[in-house]
Structures are given as C-alpha cells and as structure tokens.
Amino acid sequence: MYRKISRGFQITLPPEFRERHGLKIGDVIEMRDEGYSLSIHPALQTSSQNMATKLIELLKQSPADGVTEIPEERLLNVLGNEIETS
C-alpha cells in the first residue's frame, strides 16, 4: 500500500490500519528508523500496558497485614516515571 506525503510532511493512515490497531485522533505513536525502513508503533498502548504491569507489581508488594493502600507519593512516582519514558 502506498501513501503520498502531503503538506507539512503528513501521511494519512488507512482506516483498516487505524481500526486494527485501535488508533484514534490524539493517540501517540512511536516512529523508529530501522536502517532502510521506517516503522510506526502505537506508543500509548505500550505505555498503558507498562503502567498496568507496574501497578499490579505495586499491589503485590502491599503489606500482608491487610493494608491495601499504596502511598499516593509512591504511586505518582511510578506513574510519572512511566509517562516520562513513553
């Protein structure tokens, strides 16, 4: 499938690509230069999955005495680090 680069160096992703990958207006994508090719990946999905994984890890680390709350500062730190790296 071919796409033409328009003004502002923009391309339009075909509807079947957007639907297959669940892309919506405002989503973040990651572009990678892979030598002789360029790849595009949905970055937000990966970031969301990483955040979910890290939150699950935090919940598993809660004290065994029945306390299930995670200190807000610790939670925000984990989320902040994940958002900065995405």
WOFENBEL-V669774 format. One line per field, one symbol per residue. phi: phi as a letter, one per 40 degrees, with the letter a starting at -180 (. if undefined). psi: psi as a letter, one per 40 degrees, with the letter a starting at -180 (. if undefined). Layout:
phi: ???
psi: ???
This chain:
phi: .bbcccdgfcbbccdccdccbgcbdgcbbbbbcbgcbbbbbcccccccccccccccccccccdccgcbcbddcccccccccccccc
psi: hiihhaiefiihhiddddddefhiheihihhhhfbeihihihddddddddddddddddddeiieeeheihhddddddddddddde.
